Amino acid sequence: MAVDTGLLLIPGPVPLHPRVQEELAKPAQPHYGDAWIQAFAETQDLLRYVWQAPKGKVFSLVGPGHAGLESLAFTFLRPRDRVIVLDNGFFGQRLAEVLATHRIDVEVIGSEWGTGFDLPKLKMALAKPAKAVAFIHNETSTGVTNPMDEVVELAHARGAFVLVDAVSSLGGIPFPGGKLGIDAAFSATQKCLAAPAGISPLLVAPSLWEATDPAAVEGWYLNLFVWDKYQREWGSWHPTPTTVSSNLFFAVHRALALVKEEGLEARFARHARAAARLREGLESLGFEPVPSPEVVSSTVTCMRPPAGIDASALAKGLHEKHNITISGGLGPLRGKTIRIGTMGTQAEPEVVDRLLGAMKTLV
């Protein structure tokens, strides 16, 4: 008898493609040698492809997305640097919190959850010198995709570099890192890339890299100049500074190859279609979207249930009665909203339709 594995529709992690899953089931391989070096080199090229930054420096830092953020902070920011953080959701607040622990002078520019950034306030804040402007590309707490073009233009015009959280957008929403001139960005593998959690892909623009003094960077593991040194000096046999899980790395390599096989434009279109199908279906049932239409996300849908429907009870009912797992709200939206991921392997019409069919029995 077939086992119903259910649907995992949280904003990551997502179910793995069988070709990715099989890499995790293989016997452990050494983290050096010919096969490893070939996969490492291909992964470097694939990361430049998904970041859309052919000249960018890329890294596969072992750790969660927050390790990627901390590595950028350790490598490119210093205590008392002034950094402007654009905050329109839970993870914008988290970004400010993490940077503040590095004794950075963080100035937060907040805007209402569900809306875009307050650009007039950013212009005012940039009247004073700032080392960087940091923000979330795709805010999973509200289902908002923040436009990047004008933020980058404003920051660069005032000599500030741009640091971007692309955790829930890389591989699912266009991220033209090279074209826009993004200076540094980090992501995570378990979301739109549909790989196992455990690696944080990083992008650093050559201009930022060359403007940074390696001697001023403290620490070892999260110091990207250490990672770069091993890539350069040990690249022919052991291009990482420490042991990397071979199964994890080969699984991420396979997932990135599947992204390339599908093609970025086709993948972006698939995510957009799935999210639109989900929003339209939920709205027909009386749900209300949290984001304004011009900033709605293609990878995370955030909705308020119809009047009289408790969001937490709805999520519990989906899980218990239909074996479908979604997420609830965060921060001030906790208990008031539901959040549904359409990422990677789950951005498919049949997945969306199964969820909508289950929703109809509960609202």
C-alpha positions as CSV (number, residue, x, y, z in Angstrom):
1,M,0.0,0.0,0.0
2,A,1.3,3.4,-1.0
3,V,2.3,5.7,1.9
4,D,0.9,9.3,1.9
5,T,4.0,11.4,2.5
6,G,1.8,14.5,2.7
7,L,2.8,18.0,1.5
8,L,5.5,20.1,3.1
9,L,4.5,23.7,2.2
10,I,6.3,25.8,4.7
11,P,8.7,28.5,3.5
12,G,11.6,26.0,3.4
13,P,12.9,23.4,3.7
14,V,11.2,21.7,0.8
15,P,11.1,18.0,-0.4
16,L,14.1,17.0,-2.4
17,H,14.1,15.9,-6.0
18,P,14.8,12.1,-6.2
19,R,18.1,12.9,-8.0
20,V,19.2,15.1,-5.1
21,Q,17.9,12.6,-2.5
22,E,20.0,9.8,-4.0
23,E,23.2,11.7,-3.3
24,L,22.5,11.7,0.4
25,A,22.1,7.9,0.3
26,K,25.4,7.2,-1.2
27,P,28.4,6.0,0.8
28,A,30.5,8.8,2.2
29,Q,33.2,10.1,-0.1
30,P,36.4,12.0,0.7
31,H,36.3,15.8,0.7
32,Y,39.2,15.9,-1.7
33,G,40.3,14.0,-4.9
34,D,39.5,14.2,-8.6
35,A,35.7,13.8,-8.2
36,W,35.5,16.3,-5.5
37,I,37.6,18.9,-7.3
38,Q,35.4,18.5,-10.4
39,A,32.2,18.9,-8.5
40,F,33.6,21.9,-6.6
41,A,34.6,23.7,-9.8
42,E,31.2,23.0,-11.3
43,T,29.5,24.3,-8.2
44,Q,31.4,27.5,-8.4
45,D,30.2,28.0,-12.0
46,L,26.7,27.1,-11.1
47,L,26.6,29.5,-8.2
48,R,27.7,32.3,-10.5
49,Y,24.8,31.2,-12.8
50,V,22.1,31.3,-10.1
51,W,23.4,34.6,-8.7
52,Q,23.5,35.9,-12.3
53,A,26.9,37.4,-11.6
54,P,29.5,35.8,-13.9
55,K,32.3,37.9,-12.5
56,G,31.4,37.6,-8.8
57,K,33.3,35.8,-6.2
58,V,31.2,32.9,-4.8
59,F,31.5,30.6,-1.8
60,S,29.7,27.6,-0.5
61,L,30.0,28.2,3.2
62,V,29.1,25.2,5.3
63,G,26.3,26.4,7.7
64,P,22.9,27.9,7.7
65,G,22.0,31.2,6.0
66,H,22.7,33.1,9.2
67,A,26.3,31.7,9.0
68,G,26.5,33.4,5.6
69,L,25.3,36.7,7.1
70,E,27.8,36.5,9.9
71,S,30.6,35.7,7.5
72,L,29.8,38.8,5.5
73,A,29.7,40.9,8.7
74,F,33.0,39.5,9.9
75,T,34.7,40.0,6.6
76,F,33.4,43.4,5.4
77,L,32.1,45.3,8.4
78,R,33.9,46.6,11.4
79,P,32.7,47.8,14.9
80,R,31.3,51.3,14.8
81,D,30.6,51.1,11.0
82,R,27.3,52.8,10.3
83,V,24.9,50.4,8.5
84,I,21.4,51.3,7.4
85,V,19.0,48.4,7.7
86,L,15.7,48.5,5.7
87,D,13.0,46.7,7.8
88,N,9.6,45.7,6.7
89,G,9.2,42.4,8.4
90,F,10.4,39.9,10.9
91,F,13.6,39.0,9.1
92,G,14.5,42.7,8.5
93,Q,14.4,43.0,12.3
94,R,16.5,39.8,12.6
95,L,19.0,41.3,10.2
96,A,19.4,44.4,12.3
97,E,19.7,42.3,15.4
98,V,22.5,40.1,14.0
99,L,24.5,43.1,12.7
100,A,24.1,44.9,16.1
101,T,25.9,42.0,17.8
102,H,29.0,42.9,15.8
103,R,29.0,46.3,17.5
104,I,28.0,47.9,14.3
105,D,26.1,51.2,14.5
106,V,22.8,50.0,13.0
107,E,20.2,52.5,11.9
108,V,16.8,50.9,11.2
109,I,14.4,52.4,8.7
110,G,11.1,50.7,9.2
111,S,8.0,50.6,7.1
112,E,4.6,48.9,7.5
113,W,4.6,45.2,7.2
114,G,3.2,44.1,3.8
115,T,4.5,47.2,2.1
116,G,7.8,48.1,0.3
117,F,10.7,50.1,1.7
118,D,10.4,53.7,2.7
119,L,12.8,55.2,0.1
120,P,12.3,58.9,1.1
121,K,13.6,58.0,4.6
122,L,16.5,56.0,3.1
123,K,17.5,59.1,1.0
124,M,17.5,61.2,4.2
125,A,19.5,58.6,6.1
126,L,22.1,58.4,3.3
127,A,22.8,62.2,3.7
128,K,25.2,61.0,6.5
129,P,28.0,58.6,5.5
130,A,27.2,54.9,5.8
131,K,29.3,51.9,5.2
132,A,26.4,49.8,3.9
133,V,22.7,49.5,3.3
134,A,21.3,46.0,4.2
135,F,17.9,44.5,3.5
136,I,15.9,41.4,2.8
137,H,15.1,40.7,-0.8
138,N,12.2,38.4,-0.1
139,E,10.6,38.9,3.3
140,T,9.1,35.5,4.3
141,S,7.1,36.9,7.2
142,T,4.9,38.9,5.0
143,G,5.2,37.4,1.5
144,V,6.8,40.6,0.1
145,T,9.5,40.8,-2.5
146,N,11.4,44.0,-2.1
147,P,12.5,45.8,-5.4
148,M,16.2,46.3,-5.3
149,D,17.0,48.6,-8.2
150,E,16.4,52.0,-6.6
151,V,17.9,50.9,-3.2
152,V,21.1,49.9,-4.9
153,E,21.2,53.1,-7.0
154,L,20.6,55.3,-3.9
155,A,23.2,53.5,-1.8
156,H,25.9,53.5,-4.5
157,A,25.4,57.2,-5.2
158,R,26.4,57.9,-1.6
159,G,29.3,55.5,-1.5
160,A,27.6,52.8,0.6
161,F,27.8,49.1,-0.4
162,V,24.7,46.9,-0.6
163,L,24.3,43.7,1.5
164,V,21.3,41.5,0.6
165,D,19.6,38.6,2.3
166,A,18.5,36.3,-0.6
167,V,17.6,33.3,1.5
168,S,14.1,32.7,0.1
169,S,14.6,34.2,-3.3
170,L,17.8,32.7,-4.9
171,G,16.7,30.3,-7.6
172,G,13.0,31.3,-7.4
173,I,12.9,35.0,-8.0
174,P,15.1,37.0,-10.4
175,F,18.3,38.2,-8.6
176,P,20.5,39.9,-11.2
177,G,23.4,40.3,-8.9
178,G,25.9,41.3,-11.5
179,K,23.7,43.6,-13.5
180,L,22.5,45.5,-10.4
181,G,26.0,45.6,-8.9
182,I,25.0,43.9,-5.6
183,D,28.1,44.1,-3.4
184,A,27.4,41.1,-1.1
185,A,24.6,38.6,-0.7
186,F,23.9,35.4,1.1
187,S,21.3,32.6,0.8
188,A,20.5,29.1,1.9
189,T,20.2,25.9,0.0
190,Q,17.0,24.4,1.5
191,K,14.5,26.8,-0.1
192,C,14.2,27.7,-3.8
193,L,17.3,25.7,-4.7
194,A,15.5,22.6,-3.3
195,A,18.7,21.1,-1.7
196,P,19.4,20.0,1.8
197,A,19.9,22.6,4.5
198,G,23.5,23.1,5.5
199,I,25.3,25.3,3.0
200,S,25.0,29.1,2.6
201,P,25.8,30.3,-0.9
202,L,27.6,33.7,-0.9
203,L,28.2,36.3,-3.6
204,V,30.8,39.1,-3.3
205,A,31.4,41.7,-5.9
206,P,35.1,42.0,-7.0
207,S,35.0,45.7,-6.3
208,L,34.1,45.1,-2.6
209,W,36.6,42.2,-2.3
210,E,39.5,44.3,-3.6
211,A,38.6,47.3,-1.4
212,T,38.8,45.2,1.8
213,D,42.1,44.7,3.7
214,P,42.4,41.0,4.6
215,A,44.6,42.0,7.6
216,A,41.7,43.8,9.1
217,V,39.5,40.7,9.2
218,E,39.3,38.8,12.5
219,G,38.6,35.2,13.0
220,W,39.2,32.1,10.8
221,Y,36.2,30.0,9.9
222,L,33.8,32.8,8.9
223,N,36.6,34.9,7.4
224,L,36.1,34.7,3.6
225,F,39.7,35.5,2.9
226,V,40.6,32.2,4.6
227,W,38.1,30.4,2.3
228,D,39.6,32.2,-0.7
229,K,43.2,31.3,0.4
230,Y,42.4,27.6,0.4
231,Q,40.6,27.8,-3.0
232,R,43.7,29.5,-4.4
233,E,46.5,27.6,-2.7
234,W,44.9,24.1,-2.2
235,G,42.5,24.3,-5.1
236,S,44.0,21.3,-6.9
237,W,43.1,18.9,-4.2
238,H,41.4,20.4,-1.1
239,P,39.7,23.8,-1.8
240,T,38.0,24.3,1.5
241,P,39.6,25.2,4.9
242,T,37.9,22.3,6.8
243,T,36.0,19.1,6.3
244,V,32.8,19.4,4.3
245,S,30.1,16.6,4.3
246,S,30.6,15.0,0.9
247,N,27.0,13.8,0.7
248,L,25.7,17.2,1.5
249,F,28.0,18.9,-1.0
250,F,27.2,16.5,-3.8
251,A,23.5,16.9,-3.1
252,V,23.8,20.7,-3.4
253,H,25.8,20.3,-6.6
254,R,23.1,18.1,-8.1
255,A,20.4,20.5,-7.1
256,L,22.2,23.4,-8.7
257,A,22.7,21.3,-11.8
258,L,18.9,20.7,-11.9
259,V,18.4,24.5,-11.7
260,K,20.7,25.0,-14.7
261,E,19.0,22.1,-16.5
262,E,15.6,23.8,-16.1
263,G,16.9,27.3,-16.9
264,L,16.5,30.3,-14.7
265,E,13.9,32.1,-16.7
266,A,11.7,28.9,-16.9
267,R,12.2,28.4,-13.2
268,F,11.2,32.0,-12.3
269,A,8.1,31.7,-14.5
270,R,7.2,28.3,-12.8
271,H,7.4,29.9,-9.3
272,A,5.4,32.9,-10.4
273,R,2.6,30.8,-11.9
274,A,2.4,28.6,-8.8
275,A,2.2,31.5,-6.5
276,A,-0.5,33.3,-8.7
277,R,-2.5,30.1,-8.8
278,L,-2.3,29.8,-5.0
279,R,-3.3,33.4,-4.4
280,E,-6.2,33.3,-6.8
281,G,-7.5,30.1,-5.2
282,L,-7.2,31.4,-1.7
283,E,-8.8,34.7,-2.5
284,S,-11.8,32.8,-4.0
285,L,-12.2,31.2,-0.6
286,G,-12.2,34.6,1.2
287,F,-8.5,34.9,2.2
288,E,-6.9,38.3,2.0
289,P,-3.3,38.8,1.0
290,V,-1.0,40.7,3.4
291,P,1.3,42.3,0.8
292,S,0.2,45.0,-1.5
293,P,0.0,43.7,-5.2
294,E,3.1,45.5,-6.4
295,V,5.4,43.7,-4.0
296,V,3.8,40.2,-3.8
297,S,6.2,37.3,-3.6
298,S,6.5,34.3,-5.9
299,T,7.9,32.0,-3.3
300,V,6.0,32.7,-0.1
301,T,2.3,33.5,0.1
302,C,1.1,35.3,3.3
303,M,-2.7,35.5,3.8
304,R,-5.3,36.4,6.4
305,P,-8.0,33.8,6.7
306,P,-11.7,34.6,6.2
307,A,-13.6,36.2,9.1
308,G,-14.2,33.8,11.8
309,I,-11.5,31.3,10.8
310,D,-8.6,31.0,13.3
311,A,-5.2,30.9,11.5
312,S,-3.6,28.5,14.0
313,A,-6.6,26.1,14.0
314,L,-6.6,26.1,10.2
315,A,-3.0,25.1,10.0
316,K,-3.6,22.4,12.6
317,G,-6.6,21.1,10.7
318,L,-4.6,20.9,7.4
319,H,-1.9,18.9,9.2
320,E,-4.2,16.5,11.1
321,K,-6.8,15.9,8.5
322,H,-4.9,16.2,5.2
323,N,-1.3,15.7,6.1
324,I,-0.4,19.1,4.8
325,T,2.0,21.3,6.7
326,I,2.0,25.1,6.3
327,S,3.4,27.9,8.6
328,G,1.7,30.5,10.7
329,G,2.5,34.1,11.1
330,L,5.5,35.7,12.8
331,G,5.8,38.7,15.1
332,P,2.6,40.8,15.2
333,L,1.1,38.5,12.5
334,R,1.4,35.4,14.7
335,G,-2.0,33.8,15.0
336,K,-3.4,36.1,12.4
337,T,-2.0,34.8,9.1
338,I,-0.9,31.7,7.3
339,R,2.3,31.4,5.2
340,I,2.7,28.9,2.4
341,G,5.8,28.2,0.4
342,T,5.8,27.6,-3.3
343,M,9.5,26.9,-3.7
344,G,11.6,24.5,-5.7
345,T,9.9,21.1,-6.0
346,Q,6.6,22.5,-4.5
347,A,6.1,25.2,-7.1
348,E,3.9,22.9,-9.1
349,P,0.2,23.2,-10.1
350,E,-0.8,19.8,-8.8
351,V,0.7,20.6,-5.4
352,V,-1.2,23.9,-5.3
353,D,-4.5,22.3,-6.3
354,R,-4.2,19.6,-3.6
355,L,-3.7,22.3,-1.0
356,L,-6.7,24.3,-2.3
357,G,-8.8,21.2,-2.3
358,A,-8.0,20.6,1.3
359,M,-8.6,24.2,2.2
360,K,-12.1,24.0,0.8
361,T,-13.0,21.4,3.4
362,L,-11.9,23.7,6.3
363,V,-13.2,27.2,5.5
